[in-house]
Amino acid sequence: MCGRYTLINLAHLSNLFPWITEGPADVPARYNIAPSQPILAVANDQPDQFDFFVWGLIPSWAKDPSIGSKLCNARAETLAEKNTFKNAYRRRHCLIPADGFYEWKLNADGKTKQPMYIRLRNGLPFALAGLWETWHGPNGEELRSATIITTKPNELMASMHDRMPVMLRPDDQQRWLHGDETAGDLLTPYPASEMEAYPVSTNVNSARNDGPDLIRPVERQKTTLFD
């Protein structure tokens, strides 16, 4: 899964998405982005600009938008089958910029977990493959929401979890953004050799915490807390 991530290197977004001429305005660096929060993304209906989405897909047919809190991730292998995702998979793709994400690694005692920060070795941001939807409420309200697609883990991630987010190479971004379900062959694990992971503070366990201290390397800490 991918339940927390960072978007820090905002100055590099113009290099990540060179076809977008105007960067996002007044966007702070974020070190602990969590589900149900607003996230930055580029959607295929407005591919030349950044937009904000609620993290957690709210299907257009949903009666209650709270369902989105359970749909922050979508499994690549079942996108074409599940009613929740199949329409978005055919028609509504997006790119979600990030420069790292967190995963919790089980400690040797088999009970406690250590938060790990995972990023590219070069420290640069990358695009996650996502889907988006627009939900219309009974009182005329409109919510745009998005989910991050996950796939099987590479060698680095396998010691932490049985899933990882789909990280797209720059040459594949446009194909995913403007593609349909035929772009599903892009939903594969990113090469482990280009990534790194290290232990970070247990303060990241709380979505209320934010700031650069969260990605600072630390000695391994045992914890069972996570909210």
CORNORJO-V145434 format. One record per residue. OMEGA is omega in degrees with one decimal (999 if undefined). D_FIRST is the distance of its C-alpha to the first C-alpha in Angstrom with 1 decimal. Layout:
omega:OMEGA d_first:D_FIRST
omega:OMEGA d_first:D_FIRST
//
This chain:
omega:171.2 d_first:0.0
omega:-174.6 d_first:3.8
omega:175.9 d_first:6.2
omega:175.0 d_first:9.3
omega:-178.3 d_first:11.2
omega:169.2 d_first:14.9
omega:-170.0 d_first:17.6
omega:-173.3 d_first:20.7
omega:-175.1 d_first:22.8
omega:-179.1 d_first:24.0
omega:-178.5 d_first:27.2
omega:-178.8 d_first:25.5
omega:178.7 d_first:24.1
omega:175.4 d_first:27.4
omega:179.5 d_first:26.9
omega:179.7 d_first:23.4
omega:-172.4 d_first:24.7
omega:179.7 d_first:28.5
omega:178.2 d_first:29.5
omega:-172.3 d_first:28.8
omega:-178.3 d_first:32.0
omega:-178.8 d_first:31.3
omega:178.8 d_first:28.5
omega:-177.4 d_first:26.8
omega:171.7 d_first:29.3
omega:177.2 d_first:29.0
omega:-179.9 d_first:25.3
omega:171.2 d_first:24.8
omega:-177.6 d_first:22.5
omega:-172.7 d_first:19.4
omega:-176.1 d_first:17.7
omega:-178.7 d_first:15.3
omega:-174.0 d_first:14.1
omega:176.9 d_first:12.4
omega:-177.9 d_first:11.8
omega:177.0 d_first:15.3
omega:175.6 d_first:16.8
omega:178.7 d_first:18.5
omega:178.9 d_first:16.9
omega:179.1 d_first:18.9
omega:173.4 d_first:18.6
omega:-176.0 d_first:21.1
omega:-175.1 d_first:21.5
omega:175.8 d_first:23.7
omega:176.2 d_first:26.3
omega:-169.2 d_first:27.1
omega:-177.4 d_first:26.0
omega:179.7 d_first:28.5
omega:175.3 d_first:27.2
omega:176.4 d_first:24.3
omega:178.5 d_first:23.4
omega:178.9 d_first:21.4
omega:169.7 d_first:18.9
omega:179.5 d_first:17.4
omega:-176.8 d_first:13.6
omega:-171.7 d_first:12.8
omega:174.8 d_first:14.6
omega:-179.1 d_first:17.9
omega:-177.6 d_first:19.6
omega:-177.6 d_first:23.2
omega:-176.4 d_first:24.4
omega:175.6 d_first:22.7
omega:-176.6 d_first:25.4
omega:-178.2 d_first:23.4
omega:-179.7 d_first:21.1
omega:177.6 d_first:19.3
omega:-177.9 d_first:17.2
omega:-179.0 d_first:15.1
omega:179.4 d_first:13.6
omega:-173.0 d_first:11.8
omega:178.3 d_first:10.8
omega:177.9 d_first:8.8
omega:176.2 d_first:6.5
omega:-178.6 d_first:8.6
omega:-177.3 d_first:8.7
omega:-173.1 d_first:11.2
omega:-174.9 d_first:13.3
omega:-177.6 d_first:14.3
omega:-176.2 d_first:14.8
omega:-174.7 d_first:18.5
omega:-171.8 d_first:18.9
omega:179.9 d_first:17.3
omega:-177.8 d_first:19.7
omega:-170.8 d_first:17.1
omega:-166.9 d_first:16.1
omega:178.0 d_first:18.9
omega:177.4 d_first:21.4
omega:179.6 d_first:19.1
omega:179.3 d_first:18.2
omega:-166.5 d_first:22.0
omega:-169.0 d_first:23.0
omega:178.2 d_first:20.7
omega:176.1 d_first:18.7
omega:175.2 d_first:17.9
omega:-178.1 d_first:17.1
omega:-178.6 d_first:15.2
omega:177.6 d_first:16.6
omega:171.5 d_first:15.0
omega:175.4 d_first:16.3
omega:176.3 d_first:13.6
omega:-176.4 d_first:10.3
omega:169.5 d_first:9.7
omega:-176.1 d_first:8.2
omega:-175.8 d_first:10.3
omega:-179.9 d_first:12.5
omega:178.7 d_first:14.6
omega:-176.1 d_first:18.2
omega:-179.9 d_first:21.2
omega:178.0 d_first:22.3
omega:-176.1 d_first:19.4
omega:-174.6 d_first:19.1
omega:-176.6 d_first:18.1
omega:178.8 d_first:15.3
omega:176.0 d_first:15.7
omega:179.6 d_first:13.7
omega:175.3 d_first:13.4
omega:-175.9 d_first:13.7
omega:-179.3 d_first:12.9
omega:172.3 d_first:15.1
omega:-179.9 d_first:17.6
omega:179.9 d_first:20.7
omega:177.0 d_first:22.9
omega:-176.6 d_first:21.2
omega:177.6 d_first:21.3
omega:-179.7 d_first:19.0
omega:-179.7 d_first:17.1
omega:172.9 d_first:16.0
omega:177.0 d_first:12.6
omega:-179.1 d_first:13.1
omega:172.8 d_first:13.1
omega:179.7 d_first:15.1
omega:178.5 d_first:17.4
omega:170.3 d_first:19.9
omega:179.9 d_first:23.0
omega:178.8 d_first:23.8
omega:-179.0 d_first:27.5
omega:-176.7 d_first:28.5
omega:-179.5 d_first:31.8
omega:177.2 d_first:33.5
omega:179.3 d_first:32.8
omega:-178.7 d_first:29.8
omega:178.8 d_first:27.2
omega:172.0 d_first:23.5
omega:-175.8 d_first:21.4
omega:-177.2 d_first:17.7
omega:176.2 d_first:14.7
omega:177.6 d_first:11.1
omega:-179.9 d_first:8.8
omega:177.5 d_first:8.6
omega:-179.9 d_first:6.2
omega:177.8 d_first:8.4
omega:-175.0 d_first:9.5
omega:168.7 d_first:9.6
omega:-175.7 d_first:12.9
omega:179.3 d_first:15.3
omega:-174.0 d_first:14.3
omega:-174.3 d_first:10.6
omega:179.3 d_first:11.7
omega:-177.8 d_first:13.3
omega:-174.6 d_first:10.4
omega:178.6 d_first:7.6
omega:176.4 d_first:7.9
omega:171.2 d_first:5.2
omega:177.8 d_first:5.5
omega:177.1 d_first:6.6
omega:178.0 d_first:10.1
omega:-175.2 d_first:12.7
omega:171.2 d_first:16.1
omega:-179.1 d_first:19.4
omega:-178.4 d_first:22.1
omega:-178.4 d_first:24.2
omega:-173.7 d_first:21.5
omega:-177.3 d_first:20.8
omega:179.1 d_first:23.8
omega:177.3 d_first:23.4
omega:-176.2 d_first:19.9
omega:-175.1 d_first:21.3
omega:-177.7 d_first:24.4
omega:174.2 d_first:23.4
omega:-178.0 d_first:22.7
omega:177.7 d_first:21.0
omega:176.4 d_first:23.0
omega:-178.0 d_first:20.7
omega:179.3 d_first:18.0
omega:177.9 d_first:19.1
omega:-172.5 d_first:17.5
omega:-175.5 d_first:13.9
omega:179.9 d_first:13.9
omega:176.3 d_first:12.6
omega:-179.0 d_first:14.4
omega:-179.2 d_first:17.2
omega:-177.4 d_first:16.5
omega:-179.0 d_first:20.1
omega:-176.3 d_first:19.5
omega:175.0 d_first:16.8
omega:178.9 d_first:17.3
omega:177.2 d_first:15.6
omega:-178.5 d_first:17.7
omega:179.0 d_first:17.8
omega:-175.6 d_first:18.2
omega:175.0 d_first:19.7
omega:176.2 d_first:18.5
omega:179.6 d_first:19.6
omega:-179.6 d_first:16.2
omega:178.6 d_first:15.2
omega:178.7 d_first:17.2
omega:178.1 d_first:16.3
omega:-177.9 d_first:20.1
omega:178.3 d_first:20.4
omega:176.9 d_first:20.6
omega:-173.6 d_first:22.6
omega:178.6 d_first:22.9
omega:-176.5 d_first:23.2
omega:-178.8 d_first:19.5
omega:178.3 d_first:18.9
omega:179.9 d_first:22.1
omega:179.3 d_first:21.9
omega:169.0 d_first:23.0
omega:-176.8 d_first:24.0
omega:-179.9 d_first:21.5
omega:178.6 d_first:21.4
omega:-179.5 d_first:20.6
omega:171.3 d_first:19.0
omega:-175.6 d_first:17.7
omega:177.6 d_first:17.6
omega:175.3 d_first:14.6
omega:999 d_first:15.3
//
